[in-house]
Amino acid sequence: MKFVALISGGKDSIFNIMLCNAHGHLLECVANIRPEEDKETDSYMYQSVGCSLIDDIAGCLGVPLFQCIKRGASKNIQLEYTPVQDDEVEDMFCLLKSVKEKHPDIQGVSVGAILSRYQTNRVQNVCSRLGLTMLPFLYGKDCRKTLRAMIDCGVDAAIIKSGMIDTGKEILFKPIAEMEERLLFLSEKHGVNVCGEGGEYETITLDCPLYKKKIVVDAFSVVAHSEKLYSSVYYAVPTEWHLEEKDATGIEDIGDRLRSFSSEL
């Protein structure tokens, strides 16, 4: 089926697109809910840091971008969601409704949630109201195997926000492939979720087999969101970047591997 992908720019939303593609679904466009500025908003639903790169991510994927500014707040924080006026979930509803109006042949919605029932319940609620099918290939998967699968399948994602214990701003823009061993160590020592599902970190995807070009960040500023003795929160704001040509390795080269991962994880 043709689908729209909800993207934050992070590893999970991009990897789920790859899995959708490997299972025969066709990416028609991407959708993003962003803050007014490239800064942390502590949303329960949406990643905000790195939003300045979303235009280029859509360009690298070669599909149109539908985007809106996040106006709502977390009004209904119950696990099961029912629509509430001015809730941030209603921003998603309005955005996907506009996507469906312009692309009536779209039937599916890709979502990259791995463990969050809170998020998947809300996406499912929106999809049900719009007659769309949610495509959550990562949901409920083992996080260690998922991180390894992302790396094996060519997802080049860098940490753009960190709030992990025993880490600081020095890990910003470190690739997940380089950080994997440390994440596993922190998981054993402190219970850190290796995919960041507990909010330990967030990423931005600079390259993957679906990208026509790769994103290279030349410079970024660091913002101290909160500073504590053992677990400060820092995030990076890209200030200079460019696109580079890349080798033509495509998604078809790893299709079997992706299908295997999605069935085994």
C-alpha positions in Angstrom: 0.0 0.0 0.0 1.0 3.6 -0.4 1.9 5.2 2.9 2.9 8.5 4.6 5.7 8.3 7.2 5.6 10.2 10.4 9.2 11.3 10.9 11.1 13.0 13.6 14.4 12.6 11.6 15.5 10.1 14.2 16.7 6.5 13.6 13.4 4.8 14.5 11.1 6.6 12.1 13.6 6.3 9.3 14.3 2.6 9.9 10.6 1.9 10.0 10.3 3.4 6.5 13.0 1.0 5.4 11.0 -2.0 6.8 7.8 -0.7 5.2 9.6 -0.5 1.9 11.1 -4.0 2.3 7.6 -5.4 2.8 6.3 -3.9 -0.4 4.7 -0.7 0.8 5.3 2.5 -1.2 6.5 5.7 0.5 4.4 8.6 -0.9 5.4 11.4 1.4 6.6 12.2 4.9 4.9 14.2 7.7 6.5 16.1 10.6 5.2 18.0 13.6 7.8 20.6 14.6 8.2 23.3 17.2 8.4 27.0 16.2 12.1 26.9 16.9 14.8 24.2 16.8 14.7 23.6 20.6 13.6 21.0 23.1 9.9 21.2 23.9 9.7 18.0 26.1 6.7 16.7 24.2 5.3 13.3 25.1 4.7 12.6 21.4 7.2 14.4 19.2 11.0 14.8 18.9 11.8 18.5 18.5 15.6 18.7 18.3 17.0 18.5 14.9 13.9 19.8 13.2 16.0 22.2 11.0 17.2 19.1 9.0 13.8 17.8 8.2 13.5 19.5 4.9 16.7 18.0 3.7 15.8 14.5 5.1 12.6 14.6 3.0 14.7 15.8 0.0 17.1 12.9 0.5 14.2 10.5 0.6 12.9 12.1 -2.6 9.3 12.6 -1.4 7.2 15.6 -0.5 7.2 16.9 3.1 4.0 17.8 4.9 4.8 19.8 8.1 2.9 21.7 10.7 3.8 23.7 13.9 3.0 22.0 17.1 0.3 24.1 18.7 -1.3 21.7 21.2 -0.1 20.5 24.6 -0.3 17.1 26.4 -3.9 17.6 27.7 -4.8 14.0 27.8 -2.0 11.9 29.3 -4.1 8.8 30.0 -2.7 5.6 28.4 -5.8 5.2 26.3 -6.4 8.3 24.2 -9.7 10.0 23.5 -9.7 13.3 21.5 -9.3 16.4 23.6 -9.4 19.9 22.1 -5.9 21.5 21.9 -4.1 18.3 22.7 -0.9 17.8 20.7 -2.3 14.6 19.2 -4.9 16.8 17.4 -2.0 18.5 15.6 -1.2 15.0 14.1 -4.8 14.5 13.2 -5.0 17.8 11.3 -1.7 17.1 9.6 -2.6 13.6 8.4 -6.0 14.7 7.4 -4.5 17.3 5.1 -2.1 14.6 3.7 -5.0 12.3 3.0 -6.9 15.1 1.2 -4.0 15.8 -1.1 -3.0 12.1 -1.5 -6.3 10.2 -1.3 -4.6 7.0 -2.4 -2.6 6.8 0.8 -3.7 4.0 3.0 -1.0 3.5 5.6 1.0 5.5 8.2 4.5 4.5 9.2 5.4 5.1 12.8 8.7 4.3 14.5 7.7 3.7 18.1 9.4 0.6 19.6 8.1 0.3 23.2 5.8 3.3 23.7 2.2 2.1 24.0 1.3 5.7 24.9 2.5 6.9 21.4 1.2 3.9 19.4 -2.3 4.2 21.0 -2.4 7.8 19.9 -1.3 7.2 16.4 -3.8 4.3 16.2 -6.5 6.6 17.4 -5.7 9.1 14.7 -5.4 6.4 12.0 -8.8 4.9 13.0 -10.5 8.3 12.7 -9.1 8.8 9.3 -9.5 5.3 7.9 -5.8 4.7 7.7 -3.7 1.6 8.6 -0.8 2.0 11.1 2.4 0.3 10.0 4.5 -0.1 13.3 7.0 -2.7 12.2 9.3 -1.9 15.2 6.7 -2.0 17.9 7.4 -4.5 20.6 10.8 -5.5 19.2 13.9 -6.3 21.3 15.8 -3.0 21.6 19.3 -4.5 21.5 18.5 -6.5 18.4 16.8 -3.5 16.8 19.8 -1.2 17.4 22.1 -3.8 15.9 19.7 -4.3 12.9 19.7 -0.5 12.2 23.5 -0.4 12.2 23.8 -3.6 10.0 21.3 -2.2 7.5 23.1 1.1 7.0 21.3 3.6 9.2 23.8 6.3 9.9 22.2 8.2 12.8 24.0 10.5 15.2 23.0 11.4 18.8 21.5 14.8 18.9 20.2 14.9 22.4 21.6 13.1 25.5 20.2 12.8 29.0 22.0 9.5 30.0 23.7 9.0 33.3 27.5 9.1 33.1 27.5 10.9 29.8 27.6 14.5 28.7 27.8 16.8 25.7 30.8 14.9 24.4 28.6 12.3 22.8 26.6 14.7 20.7 26.8 13.9 17.0 28.5 10.6 17.8 27.1 7.9 15.4 25.1 5.1 16.9 27.5 2.5 15.5 30.3 4.2 17.5 28.1 4.4 20.6 26.6 0.9 20.5 29.2 -0.6 22.9 28.8 2.2 25.4 25.1 2.0 25.2 25.2 -1.7 26.0 27.5 -1.0 28.9 25.2 1.7 30.3 22.3 -0.7 29.9 24.0 -3.3 32.0 25.2 -0.7 34.6 22.3 1.7 34.9 19.4 0.1 33.0 19.7 2.6 30.1 17.5 1.6 27.2 19.9 1.0 24.3 17.4 2.5 21.8 16.6 5.5 24.0 13.0 4.5 24.6 13.2 5.9 28.1 14.2 9.3 26.8 17.9 8.6 27.4 18.9 10.0 24.0 17.5 11.1 20.6 19.1 10.9 17.1 19.1 12.4 13.7 19.5 10.2 10.6 22.2 11.5 8.3 22.2 8.7 5.8 20.5 5.4 5.1 20.1 3.2 2.0 16.9 5.1 1.0 18.7 8.5 0.9 19.7 9.8 -2.5 22.4 12.0 -0.8 23.8 12.0 2.7 23.7 14.9 5.1 27.0 16.1 6.6 26.8 18.4 9.6 29.7 20.8 9.5 29.0 22.7 12.7 26.5 22.7 15.6 25.9 24.6 18.8 25.3 22.9 22.2 22.5 23.8 24.5 22.4 22.7 28.2 18.7 21.9 28.7 19.3 21.0 32.3 22.5 20.4 34.2 22.7 17.9 37.1 25.6 16.2 38.8 25.1 12.7 37.2 22.6 13.1 34.4 22.6 16.5 32.6 20.6 16.9 29.4 22.3 18.5 26.4 21.2 18.8 22.8 22.8 20.0 19.6 21.5 22.5 17.2 23.0 22.1 13.7 24.2 25.5 12.4 26.0 24.5 9.2 25.5 21.4 7.0 25.6 20.3 3.4 24.5 17.4 1.2 27.0 15.0 -0.4 26.8 12.5 -3.2 27.0 8.9 -2.1 27.4 5.4 -3.5 24.4 3.9 -5.2 23.8 1.1 -2.6 20.0 0.9 -2.4 17.3 -0.6 -0.2 16.9 -3.5 -2.6 20.4 -4.7 -1.6 19.3 -5.3 1.9 15.6 -6.2 1.4 16.0 -9.8 2.5 18.0 -8.8 5.6 15.3 -6.3 6.6 12.5 -8.8 6.1 14.5 -11.3 8.1 15.0 -8.8 10.9 11.4 -7.8 11.1 10.3 -11.4 11.4 12.9 -12.4 14.0 13.1 -9.4 16.3 
